[in-house]
């Protein structure tokens, strides 16, 4: 099943997506605070870093781009410094920028001041009312130009005034002609009923407001399971993906409940922007002809990857493929390995790497691998190929083939992933180390730092070489010698 998901995700590069939505810039001022201001009893923050990222509808565009799609973003900004910054950020993300600058507006910017891990204040700037008639006409003209060039459109309405009734009416007329896939993520979904969207994604709070219900602290799924007809009546959507945080998601086709997908567990989730990730992945899966239940599984995985990160709520295509690969211990190639390692590092996990032939697995190997795993969160093991072992140990080796060795090693709980290595040019694991860039490189105590040619590569990436003591009198060579020297017992014929 994981291979089916991976094939589906690789197809995300095919569609061209038009995104229209509120453009916002999220700016973070970070520093330390050790004193109060003499003017008032408020902390003084010595700013050490300033970071700006795309927010709002632009964040949805970034999510689609990170998942592999070709993306064009249409919006309105002011004609100011923040608009120029937004253009730079869109270009950096590889998103085609068709944002119109209007001198009657100011670009929306949300600035947060953070001391250590504590948010002290946020101040907002920008225009959050409907555009004037001239700006509205320019936006409609841009949509008329761009919609025919794309496979689908995502409307990301953060209720900041951008999407007017006139724009919705214009989109309805355009789609009568061009028949594009329409996805909507909006605070007020009922405004888009006339578009008959292919996909809408309300969260629980939005759905409750849409239907005029009371919010519940628990049992949200049970409350909403019977609401398919009411949701369809309010949205006219072909598919509704209703996200319920820790209770997963309910997927409806028109007024019928299709499935309830479980939330994927994430330690210390950073949920900001998770909805943008979810609808982006769901939309791309639908465009790749996935069934809604499959699209929901992929979208849930993408959101899990995003909220598992410490800093940013984006899921890259390679990370999503790696997420489904993570259940498979054997890593097939260096591209898959790199994506897995990037995913683990984004989650703040400490990677340990070790390598060996592991020709005949014995208690010394098991003890060594368990101690190596205890040095971090993820243990990746490089295993020499059969040809590599022959070059290193002679033509009589290996005793067991690579496939057999990997299958036995995969049964050990200490190991997270396995990958084979070795070539005529280089039988050391250095090429893998340059991909993994482990925090720890573990080797047995029969080696020294100086005898490991790959140690320099480990340390070049800031890693540590750790030598672990071996179990006495345990080695593959000794086992093979005992096999060859032990007399064969002859069983007397009855």
PATILO-983466 format. One record per residue (C-alpha): residue in one letter; x negated, y, z negated; chain; residue number from 1. Coordinates in nm, 2 decimals. Last residue first. Layout:
<recs>
  kolgu      px      py      pz  zado  drenfi
      A       X       Y       Z     A     NUM
...
</recs>
This chain:
<recs>
  kolgu      px      py      pz  zado  drenfi
      X   -1.90   -4.80   -1.23     A     494
      X   -2.17   -4.61   -1.04     A     493
      X   -2.41   -4.45   -1.27     A     492
      X   -2.41   -4.07   -1.26     A     491
      X   -2.74   -3.92   -1.18     A     490
      X   -2.83   -3.61   -1.37     A     489
      X   -3.03   -3.37   -1.15     A     488
      X   -3.35   -3.27   -1.33     A     487
      X   -3.37   -2.90   -1.42     A     486
      X   -3.66   -2.73   -1.24     A     485
      X   -3.47   -2.56   -0.95     A     484
      X   -3.17   -2.44   -1.17     A     483
      X   -3.41   -2.33   -1.45     A     482
      X   -3.61   -2.12   -1.19     A     481
      X   -3.28   -1.96   -1.06     A     480
      X   -3.17   -1.86   -1.41     A     479
      X   -3.52   -1.72   -1.49     A     478
      X   -3.50   -1.50   -1.17     A     477
      X   -3.15   -1.38   -1.25     A     476
      X   -3.27   -1.25   -1.59     A     475
      X   -3.19   -1.29   -1.96     A     474
      X   -3.47   -1.37   -2.20     A     473
      X   -3.42   -1.06   -2.41     A     472
      X   -3.11   -0.84   -2.34     A     471
      X   -3.24   -0.52   -2.18     A     470
      X   -3.30   -0.18   -2.33     A     469
      X   -3.14    0.11   -2.14     A     468
      X   -3.34    0.38   -1.97     A     467
      X   -3.16    0.71   -1.92     A     466
      X   -3.24    0.95   -1.63     A     465
      X   -3.05    1.28   -1.67     A     464
      X   -2.88    1.48   -1.40     A     463
      X   -2.93    1.85   -1.31     A     462
      X   -2.91    1.80   -0.93     A     461
      X   -3.29    1.79   -0.89     A     460
      X   -3.31    1.56   -1.19     A     459
      X   -3.13    1.28   -1.00     A     458
      X   -3.33    1.34   -0.69     A     457
      X   -3.66    1.32   -0.89     A     456
      X   -3.55    0.99   -1.04     A     455
      X   -3.50    0.83   -0.70     A     454
      X   -3.86    0.71   -0.68     A     453
      X   -3.82    0.53   -1.01     A     452
      X   -4.16    0.40   -1.14     A     451
      X   -4.24    0.73   -1.32     A     450
      X   -3.93    0.72   -1.53     A     449
      X   -4.01    0.37   -1.64     A     448
      X   -3.84    0.05   -1.55     A     447
      X   -3.81   -0.28   -1.76     A     446
      X   -3.58   -0.08   -1.98     A     445
      X   -3.29   -0.11   -1.74     A     444
      X   -3.16    0.19   -1.54     A     443
      X   -2.90    0.45   -1.59     A     442
      X   -2.87    0.77   -1.39     A     441
      X   -2.66    1.02   -1.58     A     440
      X   -2.48    1.34   -1.48     A     439
      X   -2.45    1.19   -1.13     A     438
      X   -2.51    1.38   -0.81     A     437
      X   -2.28    1.12   -0.63     A     436
      X   -2.38    1.21   -0.27     A     435
      X   -2.76    1.27   -0.34     A     434
      X   -2.75    0.96   -0.57     A     433
      X   -2.61    0.75   -0.28     A     432
      X   -2.90    0.85   -0.05     A     431
      X   -3.15    0.78   -0.34     A     430
      X   -3.02    0.42   -0.40     A     429
      X   -3.35    0.27   -0.28     A     428
      X   -3.37    0.04    0.01     A     427
      X   -3.47    0.31    0.26     A     426
      X   -3.56    0.29    0.63     A     425
      X   -3.45   -0.07    0.68     A     424
      X   -3.13    0.01    0.50     A     423
      X   -2.97   -0.04    0.16     A     422
      X   -2.64    0.03    0.00     A     421
      X   -2.31   -0.12   -0.12     A     420
      X   -2.05    0.07   -0.32     A     419
      X   -1.88   -0.02   -0.65     A     418
      X   -1.63    0.18   -0.85     A     417
      X   -1.51    0.22   -1.21     A     416
      X   -1.72   -0.05   -1.38     A     415
      X   -1.68   -0.12   -1.75     A     414
      X   -1.37   -0.33   -1.70     A     413
      X   -1.57   -0.60   -1.52     A     412
      X   -1.37   -0.80   -1.26     A     411
      X   -1.51   -0.58   -0.98     A     410
      X   -1.85   -0.72   -1.05     A     409
      X   -1.73   -1.07   -0.95     A     408
      X   -1.58   -0.95   -0.63     A     407
      X   -1.88   -0.74   -0.55     A     406
      X   -2.12   -1.03   -0.59     A     405
      X   -1.90   -1.26   -0.38     A     404
      X   -1.87   -1.01   -0.09     A     403
      X   -2.24   -0.93   -0.11     A     402
      X   -2.33   -1.30   -0.07     A     401
      X   -2.46   -1.51   -0.36     A     400
      X   -2.80   -1.67   -0.38     A     399
      X   -2.96   -1.36   -0.24     A     398
      X   -3.23   -1.45   -0.18     A     397
      X   -3.44   -1.72   -0.02     A     396
      X   -3.57   -1.48    0.25     A     395
      X   -3.77   -1.27    0.00     A     394
      X   -3.70   -1.04   -0.29     A     393
      X   -3.70   -0.68   -0.16     A     392
      X   -3.64   -0.74    0.21     A     391
      X   -3.40   -1.02    0.15     A     390
      X   -3.22   -0.81   -0.11     A     389
      X   -3.17   -0.53    0.15     A     388
      X   -3.03   -0.77    0.40     A     387
      X   -2.77   -0.90    0.15     A     386
      X   -2.66   -0.55    0.06     A     385
      X   -2.78   -0.39   -0.26     A     384
      X   -2.51   -0.29   -0.50     A     383
      X   -2.46    0.07   -0.62     A     382
      X   -2.25    0.10   -0.94     A     381
      X   -2.03    0.40   -1.03     A     380
      X   -1.94    0.43   -1.39     A     379
      X   -1.69    0.71   -1.48     A     378
      X   -1.63    0.87   -1.82     A     377
      X   -1.99    0.89   -1.95     A     376
      X   -2.27    0.72   -2.14     A     375
      X   -2.05    0.43   -2.25     A     374
      X   -2.04    0.30   -1.90     A     373
      X   -2.41    0.24   -1.91     A     372
      X   -2.38    0.04   -2.23     A     371
      X   -2.11   -0.18   -2.08     A     370
      X   -2.32   -0.23   -1.76     A     369
      X   -2.62   -0.34   -1.97     A     368
      X   -2.42   -0.59   -2.17     A     367
      X   -2.26   -0.74   -1.86     A     366
      X   -2.59   -0.76   -1.68     A     365
      X   -2.76   -0.93   -1.97     A     364
      X   -2.47   -1.17   -2.01     A     363
      X   -2.52   -1.30   -1.65     A     362
      X   -2.42   -1.22   -1.29     A     361
      X   -2.62   -1.41   -1.04     A     360
      X   -2.72   -1.17   -0.76     A     359
      X   -2.66   -0.85   -0.94     A     358
      X   -2.88   -0.66   -0.68     A     357
      X   -2.90   -0.34   -0.87     A     356
      X   -2.76    0.01   -0.92     A     355
      X   -2.66    0.27   -1.18     A     354
      X   -2.46    0.59   -1.18     A     353
      X   -2.28    0.77   -1.46     A     352
      X   -2.02    1.04   -1.38     A     351
      X   -1.89    1.28   -1.65     A     350
      X   -1.53    1.39   -1.59     A     349
      X   -1.43    1.75   -1.58     A     348
      X   -1.13    1.69   -1.36     A     347
      X   -1.30    1.87   -1.07     A     346
      X   -1.59    1.63   -1.13     A     345
      X   -1.37    1.33   -1.08     A     344
      X   -1.22    1.46   -0.76     A     343
      X   -1.56    1.56   -0.61     A     342
      X   -1.69    1.21   -0.70     A     341
      X   -1.40    1.04   -0.52     A     340
      X   -1.43    1.26   -0.21     A     339
      X   -1.81    1.19   -0.19     A     338
      X   -1.75    0.82   -0.23     A     337
      X   -1.49    0.81    0.05     A     336
      X   -1.72    1.00    0.28     A     335
      X   -2.01    0.76    0.18     A     334
      X   -1.82    0.45    0.29     A     333
      X   -1.61    0.16    0.17     A     332
      X   -1.57    0.21   -0.20     A     331
      X   -1.49   -0.11   -0.38     A     330
      X   -1.30   -0.05   -0.71     A     329
      X   -0.96    0.01   -0.54     A     328
      X   -0.73    0.20   -0.77     A     327
      X   -0.94    0.51   -0.70     A     326
      X   -0.87    0.49   -0.33     A     325
      X   -0.52    0.64   -0.38     A     324
      X   -0.67    0.94   -0.55     A     323
      X   -0.96    0.94   -0.30     A     322
      X   -0.72    1.01   -0.02     A     321
      X   -0.57    1.29   -0.22     A     320
      X   -0.92    1.42   -0.29     A     319
      X   -1.02    1.41    0.08     A     318
      X   -0.70    1.61    0.17     A     317
      X   -0.78    1.87   -0.09     A     316
      X   -0.55    1.94   -0.39     A     315
      X   -0.52    2.30   -0.51     A     314
      X   -0.43    2.42   -0.86     A     313
      X   -0.76    2.58   -0.96     A     312
      X   -0.97    2.59   -1.27     A     311
      X   -0.97    2.28   -1.49     A     310
      X   -0.84    2.03   -1.24     A     309
      X   -0.59    1.76   -1.34     A     308
      X   -0.31    1.99   -1.23     A     307
      X   -0.41    1.96   -0.87     A     306
      X   -0.48    1.59   -0.86     A     305
      X   -0.15    1.52   -1.03     A     304
      X    0.03    1.75   -0.78     A     303
      X   -0.12    1.56   -0.49     A     302
      X   -0.01    1.23   -0.64     A     301
      X    0.34    1.35   -0.69     A     300
      X    0.35    1.47   -0.33     A     299
      X    0.23    1.13   -0.20     A     298
      X    0.49    0.95   -0.40     A     297
      X    0.76    1.19   -0.30     A     296
      X    0.67    1.15    0.07     A     295
      X    0.69    0.77    0.03     A     294
      X    1.04    0.81   -0.12     A     293
      X    1.14    1.05    0.16     A     292
      X    1.03    0.82    0.44     A     291
      X    0.72    0.93    0.62     A     290
      X    0.75    1.06    0.97     A     289
      X    0.42    1.25    0.96     A     288
      X    0.62    1.57    0.94     A     287
      X    0.78    1.43    0.63     A     286
      X    0.43    1.37    0.48     A     285
      X    0.33    1.72    0.56     A     284
      X    0.64    1.86    0.38     A     283
      X    0.59    1.65    0.07     A     282
      X    0.22    1.75    0.05     A     281
      X    0.30    2.12    0.07     A     280
      X    0.61    2.09   -0.16     A     279
      X    0.40    1.93   -0.44     A     278
      X    0.10    2.16   -0.41     A     277
      X    0.32    2.47   -0.42     A     276
      X    0.50    2.33   -0.72     A     275
      X    0.17    2.27   -0.90     A     274
      X    0.08    2.63   -0.89     A     273
      X    0.00    2.66   -1.26     A     272
      X    0.03    2.32   -1.42     A     271
      X   -0.32    2.29   -1.58     A     270
      X   -0.27    1.94   -1.73     A     269
      X   -0.46    1.84   -2.04     A     268
      X   -0.47    1.47   -1.95     A     267
      X   -0.26    1.37   -1.65     A     266
      X    0.00    1.09   -1.63     A     265
      X    0.18    1.06   -1.29     A     264
      X    0.54    1.16   -1.32     A     263
      X    0.78    0.88   -1.22     A     262
      X    0.99    0.89   -0.90     A     261
      X    1.37    0.88   -0.92     A     260
      X    1.52    0.76   -0.59     A     259
      X    1.76    0.82   -0.31     A     258
      X    2.04    1.02   -0.48     A     257
      X    2.31    1.10   -0.22     A     256
      X    2.44    1.45   -0.15     A     255
      X    2.20    1.54    0.14     A     254
      X    1.92    1.29    0.09     A     253
      X    1.83    1.34   -0.27     A     252
      X    1.49    1.28   -0.44     A     251
      X    1.47    1.32   -0.82     A     250
      X    1.13    1.40   -0.96     A     249
      X    0.91    1.30   -1.26     A     248
      X    1.03    1.33   -1.62     A     247
      X    0.71    1.50   -1.73     A     246
      X    0.79    1.80   -1.50     A     245
      X    1.14    1.76   -1.36     A     244
      X    1.09    1.83   -0.98     A     243
      X    1.40    1.82   -0.76     A     242
      X    1.31    1.71   -0.41     A     241
      X    1.61    1.79   -0.19     A     240
      X    1.63    1.65    0.16     A     239
      X    1.88    1.74    0.43     A     238
      X    1.95    2.08    0.26     A     237
      X    2.30    2.24    0.27     A     236
      X    2.18    2.44   -0.03     A     235
      X    2.47    2.50   -0.27     A     234
      X    2.70    2.21   -0.14     A     233
      X    2.40    1.98   -0.13     A     232
      X    2.31    2.07   -0.49     A     231
      X    2.67    2.01   -0.60     A     230
      X    2.69    1.67   -0.42     A     229
      X    2.36    1.55   -0.56     A     228
      X    2.45    1.65   -0.92     A     227
      X    2.50    1.31   -1.06     A     226
      X    2.13    1.24   -1.13     A     225
      X    2.08    1.59   -1.27     A     224
      X    2.17    1.53   -1.64     A     223
      X    2.01    1.19   -1.65     A     222
      X    1.69    1.34   -1.51     A     221
      X    1.69    1.62   -1.76     A     220
      X    1.71    1.37   -2.05     A     219
      X    1.52    1.61   -2.28     A     218
      X    1.51    1.98   -2.37     A     217
      X    1.83    2.05   -2.19     A     216
      X    1.92    2.36   -1.98     A     215
      X    2.29    2.45   -1.95     A     214
      X    2.44    2.45   -1.61     A     213
      X    2.53    2.72   -1.35     A     212
      X    2.44    2.50   -1.05     A     211
      X    2.17    2.72   -0.91     A     210
      X    2.05    2.83   -1.25     A     209
      X    2.01    2.46   -1.36     A     208
      X    1.83    2.38   -1.03     A     207
      X    1.59    2.67   -1.07     A     206
      X    1.50    2.56   -1.43     A     205
      X    1.45    2.20   -1.31     A     204
      X    1.23    2.28   -1.02     A     203
      X    1.38    2.33   -0.68     A     202
      X    1.22    2.19   -0.37     A     201
      X    1.41    2.22   -0.05     A     200
      X    1.35    2.02    0.27     A     199
      X    1.51    2.00    0.61     A     198
      X    1.68    2.34    0.56     A     197
      X    2.04    2.41    0.68     A     196
      X    1.94    2.77    0.76     A     195
      X    2.28    2.90    0.64     A     194
      X    2.20    2.76    0.29     A     193
      X    1.90    2.99    0.25     A     192
      X    2.04    3.23   -0.01     A     191
      X    2.15    2.94   -0.22     A     190
      X    1.79    2.86   -0.29     A     189
      X    1.73    3.15   -0.53     A     188
      X    1.39    3.11   -0.68     A     187
      X    1.27    2.98   -0.35     A     186
      X    1.07    2.69   -0.20     A     185
      X    1.22    2.63    0.15     A     184
      X    1.11    2.38    0.42     A     183
      X    1.23    2.42    0.77     A     182
      X    1.13    2.17    1.05     A     181
      X    1.17    2.36    1.38     A     180
      X    1.46    2.36    1.62     A     179
      X    1.33    2.63    1.86     A     178
      X    1.65    2.79    1.99     A     177
      X    1.89    2.76    1.70     A     176
      X    1.58    2.81    1.49     A     175
      X    1.53    3.16    1.61     A     174
      X    1.89    3.26    1.53     A     173
      X    1.87    3.12    1.17     A     172
      X    1.53    3.29    1.12     A     171
      X    1.68    3.63    1.22     A     170
      X    1.97    3.58    0.97     A     169
      X    1.71    3.50    0.70     A     168
      X    1.51    3.81    0.79     A     167
      X    1.82    4.03    0.78     A     166
      X    1.92    3.89    0.44     A     165
      X    1.58    4.00    0.32     A     164
      X    1.27    3.79    0.24     A     163
      X    1.01    4.02    0.09     A     162
      X    1.18    4.14   -0.23     A     161
      X    0.96    3.98   -0.49     A     160
      X    1.19    3.68   -0.54     A     159
      X    0.90    3.43   -0.51     A     158
      X    1.02    3.31   -0.17     A     157
      X    0.79    3.06   -0.01     A     156
      X    0.95    2.98    0.33     A     155
      X    0.76    2.69    0.50     A     154
      X    0.79    2.67    0.88     A     153
      X    0.73    2.38    1.10     A     152
      X    0.57    2.26    1.43     A     151
      X    0.42    2.60    1.52     A     150
      X    0.37    2.82    1.83     A     149
      X    0.75    2.89    1.87     A     148
      X    0.75    3.04    1.52     A     147
      X    0.47    3.29    1.58     A     146
      X    0.61    3.56    1.81     A     145
      X    0.96    3.56    1.67     A     144
      X    0.81    3.56    1.32     A     143
      X    0.60    3.86    1.40     A     142
      X    0.90    4.05    1.54     A     141
      X    1.09    3.97    1.22     A     140
      X    0.80    4.11    1.01     A     139
      X    0.78    4.43    1.22     A     138
      X    1.15    4.49    1.20     A     137
      X    1.14    4.45    0.82     A     136
      X    0.86    4.70    0.79     A     135
      X    1.06    4.95    0.99     A     134
      X    1.38    4.89    0.80     A     133
      X    1.22    4.94    0.46     A     132
      X    1.09    4.64    0.27     A     131
      X    1.29    4.49   -0.02     A     130
      X    1.15    4.56   -0.37     A     129
      X    0.85    4.42   -0.56     A     128
      X    0.58    4.68   -0.46     A     127
      X    0.25    4.64   -0.63     A     126
      X    0.07    4.63   -0.96     A     125
      X    0.09    4.40   -1.26     A     124
      X   -0.10    4.40   -1.59     A     123
      X   -0.18    4.09   -1.79     A     122
      X   -0.31    4.09   -2.15     A     121
      X   -0.52    3.90   -2.40     A     120
      X   -0.54    3.55   -2.25     A     119
      X   -0.76    3.35   -2.49     A     118
      X   -1.01    3.10   -2.36     A     117
      X   -1.31    3.32   -2.41     A     116
      X   -1.17    3.67   -2.38     A     115
      X   -0.93    3.68   -2.08     A     114
      X   -0.79    3.99   -1.91     A     113
      X   -0.54    3.90   -1.64     A     112
      X   -0.47    4.10   -1.33     A     111
      X   -0.16    4.04   -1.12     A     110
      X   -0.17    4.22   -0.78     A     109
      X    0.12    4.28   -0.54     A     108
      X    0.00    4.49   -0.24     A     107
      X    0.15    4.84   -0.23     A     106
      X    0.42    4.94    0.01     A     105
      X    0.52    5.24    0.23     A     104
      X    0.19    5.21    0.42     A     103
      X    0.29    4.88    0.55     A     102
      X    0.02    4.62    0.64     A     101
      X    0.14    4.32    0.83     A     100
      X    0.00    3.98    0.75     A      99
      X   -0.07    3.76    1.05     A      98
      X   -0.38    3.59    0.91     A      97
      X   -0.47    3.25    1.04     A      96
      X   -0.59    3.05    0.74     A      95
      X   -0.94    2.92    0.72     A      94
      X   -0.97    2.96    0.34     A      93
      X   -1.24    3.23    0.37     A      92
      X   -1.02    3.41    0.63     A      91
      X   -0.73    3.41    0.38     A      90
      X   -0.96    3.55    0.11     A      89
      X   -1.10    3.82    0.33     A      88
      X   -0.75    3.93    0.44     A      87
      X   -0.63    3.93    0.07     A      86
      X   -0.92    4.16   -0.02     A      85
      X   -0.83    4.40    0.26     A      84
      X   -0.47    4.40    0.13     A      83
      X   -0.60    4.46   -0.22     A      82
      X   -0.79    4.77   -0.11     A      81
      X   -0.48    4.93    0.04     A      80
      X   -0.24    4.94    0.33     A      79
      X    0.04    4.76    0.14     A      78
      X    0.12    4.40    0.21     A      77
      X    0.38    4.22    0.42     A      76
      X    0.38    3.85    0.50     A      75
      X    0.30    3.59    0.77     A      74
      X    0.05    3.30    0.71     A      73
      X   -0.07    3.07    0.98     A      72
      X   -0.18    2.72    0.88     A      71
      X   -0.35    2.42    1.05     A      70
      X   -0.29    2.13    0.82     A      69
      X   -0.56    1.94    0.63     A      68
      X   -0.44    1.92    0.27     A      67
      X   -0.65    2.22    0.18     A      66
      X   -0.47    2.42    0.45     A      65
      X   -0.13    2.33    0.31     A      64
      X   -0.24    2.43   -0.04     A      63
      X   -0.39    2.76    0.08     A      62
      X   -0.06    2.84    0.25     A      61
      X    0.13    2.76   -0.07     A      60
      X   -0.11    3.00   -0.25     A      59
      X   -0.03    3.27    0.00     A      58
      X    0.34    3.23   -0.09     A      57
      X    0.25    3.34   -0.44     A      56
      X   -0.11    3.37   -0.52     A      55
      X   -0.45    3.41   -0.34     A      54
      X   -0.75    3.42   -0.57     A      53
      X   -0.96    3.69   -0.73     A      52
      X   -1.24    3.63   -0.98     A      51
      X   -1.42    3.89   -1.20     A      50
      X   -1.70    3.78   -1.44     A      49
      X   -1.88    3.91   -1.74     A      48
      X   -1.63    4.16   -1.88     A      47
      X   -1.72    4.29   -2.23     A      46
      X   -1.37    4.28   -2.39     A      45
      X   -1.28    4.53   -2.66     A      44
      X   -1.01    4.40   -2.88     A      43
      X   -0.72    4.63   -2.99     A      42
      X   -0.67    4.82   -3.31     A      41
      X   -0.67    5.16   -3.14     A      40
      X   -0.92    5.43   -3.03     A      39
      X   -1.22    5.27   -3.22     A      38
      X   -1.17    4.95   -3.01     A      37
      X   -1.21    4.62   -3.19     A      36
      X   -1.52    4.40   -3.18     A      35
      X   -1.67    4.07   -3.06     A      34
      X   -1.48    4.00   -2.74     A      33
      X   -1.63    3.80   -2.46     A      32
      X   -1.57    3.80   -2.09     A      31
      X   -1.33    3.71   -1.81     A      30
      X   -1.13    3.94   -1.57     A      29
      X   -0.91    3.72   -1.36     A      28
      X   -0.73    3.85   -1.05     A      27
      X   -0.43    3.68   -0.90     A      26
      X   -0.35    3.83   -0.56     A      25
      X    0.01    3.81   -0.43     A      24
      X    0.16    3.76   -0.09     A      23
      X    0.53    3.69   -0.09     A      22
      X    0.63    3.44    0.18     A      21
      X    0.62    3.32    0.53     A      20
      X    0.42    3.01    0.61     A      19
      X    0.39    2.87    0.97     A      18
      X    0.26    2.52    0.98     A      17
      X    0.07    2.35    1.27     A      16
      X    0.09    1.97    1.24     A      15
      X   -0.19    1.72    1.31     A      14
      X   -0.44    1.74    1.02     A      13
      X   -0.19    1.58    0.78     A      12
      X   -0.25    1.25    0.97     A      11
      X   -0.52    1.15    0.73     A      10
      X   -0.27    1.15    0.45     A       9
      X   -0.05    0.89    0.62     A       8
      X   -0.35    0.66    0.68     A       7
      X   -0.45    0.69    0.31     A       6
      X   -0.09    0.62    0.20     A       5
      X   -0.08    0.30    0.41     A       4
      X   -0.42    0.20    0.27     A       3
      X   -0.29    0.24   -0.08     A       2
      X    0.00    0.00    0.00     A       1
</recs>
